[in-house]
């Protein structure tokens, strides 16, 4: 009974600390992003509430990437507070080992990881798409401030010739494109014309281009309201080309992987994202192990500041490792399964060995 009561108490303290860090970081990111959007919207007749709403939709996907650090900082804050208030001393005096009073945090981290992958990830993917749509409505489809460095490129071949499409932005996972440039070639690969359009919407059998200007080599530019560009691409193929793995929810990833394989597209990015979401609960548990290994030292022994800095450094190194493995996987130099689970194994084993040395060795 005593152990169950203490376990619930430690779990509640950990969850409170982790959620406090999460929501504090959320408010900070929303505020910073809101200021940035206000700067970009200077001179436009846009209400502050609409800009705040756009910032609110943009932040969750970034927070999803920072969730392991929220767990790390939250666990360190929790255990340092327990140590400062001598509650860990009392727990040890009651016969609890370090493994017993970090177990509630481990189970809580696993539960938070399952929630993050199954619920928060689909929500953040939807909100990211909504944020893109709101940005296009706020700043206009032709705003250069929203244009990506390279944009999105796609090649299509039809009986009329070849068309190379470049889009600055994509919405609805590629079904709606904006900031369009189309380079059309004759069937004998001779250049035909260049088309600039404000927006392109995929319809069955064609792209519907809106706000069109056509540039040719021997005549003045021609403007049209709408233009149909024939295509043999399906919605599934376009989504596989334009949808980034981060914009696809956890529950849709298996179907995207199967569709990409059947269409001949590369699936490394989708597979990596899927395995990362599967491994997220265990990654959060590994962060708890790292945090516990550097924050269970009693304040009267001194050296707490060095231990905390070492914990932050370990988390940063783990982040670098995850980015390196992610890049290797996207370049198809490492299997997505290994790239997703290697940081989890390294972080978990490092925390486990550090705790084993401190407590039992």
WONOR-V42914 format. One line per field, one symbol per residue. burial: # if it has 24 or more other ideal C-beta (glycine too) atoms within 12 Angstrom, else .. A space follows every 50 residues. Layout:
burial = ???
This chain:
burial = .....##.###.###.###.##..##..##..##..#...#......... ##############################.##...##..#....#.### ######.##########..####################.#....##... .#.#.#.....#######################........######## ##....########............#####.#.################ .##..##.##....#.################################.. ......##.###.##..##.##..##..##...#.#.###########.# ##.##..#...
